[in-house]
Amino acid sequence: MKLWGGRFRKHTAAEVEEFNSSIQYDHRLWEEDIAGSLAHVKMLASVGVLSAAEADAICQGLKEIHGEIERGEFAFSPEFEDIHMHIEHRLIEKIGPVGGKVHTARSRNDQVALDTHLYVRKQVDEILNLITTLQQELVKKAEANLDVVMPGYTHLQHAQPVLLAHHFLAYVHMLERDRERFLGCRERADMMPLGAGALAGTSFPIDRQQVANELGFAAIYANSLDAVSDRDYILEFLSSAAICLMHLSRLAEELILWSSQEFGFVELDDAYSTGSSIMPQKKNPDVPELVRGKAGRVAGHLMALLMTMKGLPLAYNKDMQEDKEALFDTVDTLTACLSIFAGLIATLKVNRDRMRQAIRGDFSTATDLADYLAKRGLPFREAHAVIGRLVQLCLDQDKILEDLTLEDLQQASPLFESDALKVLTPEAVVAARISYGGTAPEQVKLQLEQVQAMLKSR
């Protein structure tokens, strides 16, 4: 007999049971479901809806079910649809009809909302720790490579030289924004929906604040319709995850390029690489490639749930069951990517000589020559044209800017003096970028100190 089967004359068709069931994935909410039920039952006893004996029996039964699931002794079946009905059915089996009183003054609508709030809140805390761990590894890698100069890119073309440490720290700041987004998501998830009932509240004299206190919620939904129909916190979680994975995907793309034979800037550790079944020489960047691929998967989950929610009237609709597969897969995907990337970065080998060699002859010091003229009064647009002609001269004569003599420079502009030759090295260009947030060594050291203090404060 189904827990809702009183008004039905026919058994549910087997294919409908299978189609309607969510137990194959929402079983992972079992801890949250039992925790919510325990808090709910304690409250019902405190307001006199349940007797102390009834509450004790239900709580003891729930704790025993907790142990059964934890030990892998609990049987799951599509017949009971979801984790809520599985636990309630088993509770009635264990302690008799009094087990059915666990559902007094609540609906599966506010029950599942409670479970997912608890779940998202817990998962955000884990993700925050994983983000911090990855940030720490990036900071260590930046600190170990403070003197490494590399090409900086725009349009994937050499632009201006930068410090490798500066490049790594850019991702630390990206991840910090991800962390802030997840903190905001946690704040919105930290609201207690239980007590909203199916949609309109309940006629029982419940104490919602007691349940919120028991479960550690900072706030309670003020509107019962909103409480059972809100999935913003899940959408926000998916959005935060999609943006975070987009950042990881960008880093993954760079590591894939940098570890190629053409770049040779880095080498992935053997423990974080794979080989080819046919080509013995291959060392493939499968880990960053998978991270790059999984970013699209999570973005897809976000779009799918947005499309699911956009046409739903208040309050609960069965469509909303589709939130869980997207949520659970996103949690699994993001936690795996953050975790494995921390190890990949920690073991990454940097080829500093190859990075320095890549800058030679790339004309990435040209902007500083233009700045030199601008500082001597020549309008920057005119200075830009002068240096552009010098670059073309070098290309015509198979030279690089560092090969130019003072005479060459002065033929292009009389404003050049002997000190102009000093700005032609990549190290000088990097050292000149002294604006706050720039790539000059002192600015990068300051940035490094700031992020180290930020991470230490956690």
Secondary structure, DSSP 8 states (H G I E B T S, - for coil): --TTGGG-SS---HHHHHHH--HHHHGGGHHHHHHHHHHHHHHHHHTTSS-HHHHHHHHHHHHHHHHHHHTT-----GGG-SHHHHHHHHHHHHH-GGGGGGGTT--HHHHHHHHHHHHHHHHHHHHHHHHHHHHHHHHHHHHHTTT-EEEEEETTEEEEEEEHHHHHHHHHHHHHHHHHHHHHHHHHH-EE-TT-TTTT--SS---HHHHHHHHT-SEE-S-HHHHHH--HHHHHHHHHHHHHHHHHHHHHHHHHHHTSTTT-SEE--GGG-B--SS-TT--B-HHHHHHHHHHHHHHHHHHHHHHHHTT--SS--GGGGGHHHHHHHHHHHHHHHHHHHHHHHHT-EE-HHHHHHHHTTS-TTHHHHHHHHHHTT--HHHHHHHHHHHHHHHHHTT--GGG--HHHHHHH-TT--GGGGGGGSHHHHHHH--STTSSSHHHHHHHHHHHHHHHHT-
